[in-house]
């Protein structure tokens, strides 16, 4: 993997948000969940399509805080526009495990 400098890292805007709505997305090529995430007053509500069905149900995601990249351009995922990239790590079987703060933080808080 190529090294980057700190200025490159600062270009990636990663923020904390709270899932306020989640729905199954059965039309997606790979099973996914549609998320609506509140990033607070500065950014507002954004949508994302996340392939996280191995470990999560829509109902279990409501109220959960997640980290997401908020400054990528929107991406069309089937009939749904994904506005942010929710972050996760693959487990040993390839299922995605979400990344989020281990304590409650204000919506829109930036990753340092």
C-alpha positions in Angstrom: 0.0 0.0 0.0 1.3 3.4 -0.9 2.1 5.9 1.8 0.1 9.1 2.0 1.0 12.3 3.9 -1.1 13.9 6.6 -2.6 16.5 4.2 -4.0 13.6 2.2 -5.6 12.1 5.3 -7.2 15.5 6.2 -9.0 15.5 2.8 -11.1 12.5 3.9 -13.9 13.9 6.1 -15.0 11.1 8.5 -17.8 12.0 10.8 -20.0 10.3 13.5 -23.6 10.0 12.8 -26.7 8.3 14.3 -28.8 5.9 12.3 -32.4 7.3 12.4 -34.0 5.0 9.8 -33.0 1.7 8.2 -34.7 -0.5 5.6 -33.9 -3.7 3.8 -32.6 -3.2 0.2 -33.5 -6.5 -1.5 -33.2 -5.0 -5.0 -29.4 -4.5 -4.5 -27.1 -6.9 -6.4 -25.5 -7.8 -3.0 -27.8 -7.9 0.0 -27.7 -4.5 1.6 -29.5 -2.2 4.1 -30.6 1.4 3.3 -29.6 3.8 6.0 -30.6 7.3 6.9 -28.0 8.9 9.2 -28.2 12.1 11.1 -24.8 14.0 11.2 -26.1 17.0 13.1 -26.7 20.6 12.1 -23.6 21.2 10.0 -24.2 18.2 7.6 -27.7 17.1 8.2 -29.3 13.8 7.2 -27.6 11.6 4.6 -28.4 8.3 3.0 -26.2 5.2 2.5 -26.5 1.7 1.1 -24.4 -0.7 3.2 -23.7 -4.4 2.6 -23.9 -5.2 6.3 -26.6 -7.9 6.4 -24.3 -10.6 7.8 -24.4 -9.0 11.3 -27.2 -6.4 11.3 -30.9 -6.1 10.8 -32.5 -2.8 10.0 -34.3 -2.7 13.4 -31.1 -3.3 15.3 -29.4 -0.3 13.6 -31.8 2.4 14.7 -30.1 4.7 17.2 -26.6 3.2 16.6 -23.7 5.6 16.0 -21.5 4.9 13.0 -18.6 6.5 11.3 -18.9 7.5 7.6 -17.0 9.4 4.9 -19.2 12.4 4.2 -17.3 14.1 1.4 -17.4 11.5 -1.4 -19.7 12.4 -4.3 -23.1 10.6 -4.3 -23.2 7.2 -5.9 -26.2 5.5 -7.6 -26.7 2.0 -6.1 -29.6 0.6 -8.2 -32.5 2.9 -7.6 -31.0 4.4 -4.4 -28.5 7.2 -4.1 -25.9 6.6 -1.5 -24.5 9.9 -0.2 -22.0 8.7 2.4 -19.7 5.7 2.8 -20.4 4.0 6.2 -17.2 2.4 7.5 -16.6 -1.2 8.6 -14.1 -4.0 8.8 -14.4 -7.5 7.4 -14.6 -10.3 9.9 -13.0 -13.7 9.2 -15.9 -14.8 7.1 -16.1 -11.6 5.1 -19.1 -10.1 6.9 -18.8 -6.3 7.5 -18.6 -5.2 11.2 -19.4 -1.5 11.5 -17.0 1.0 13.0 -18.4 3.5 15.5 -17.4 5.4 18.7 -17.4 3.3 21.9 -19.0 6.2 23.8 -21.8 8.6 22.7 -20.5 11.6 20.8 -22.3 14.6 19.2 -23.6 14.0 15.7 -21.2 15.3 13.1 -18.1 14.9 15.3 -15.0 14.6 13.1 -12.6 11.7 13.3 -9.1 12.9 14.4 
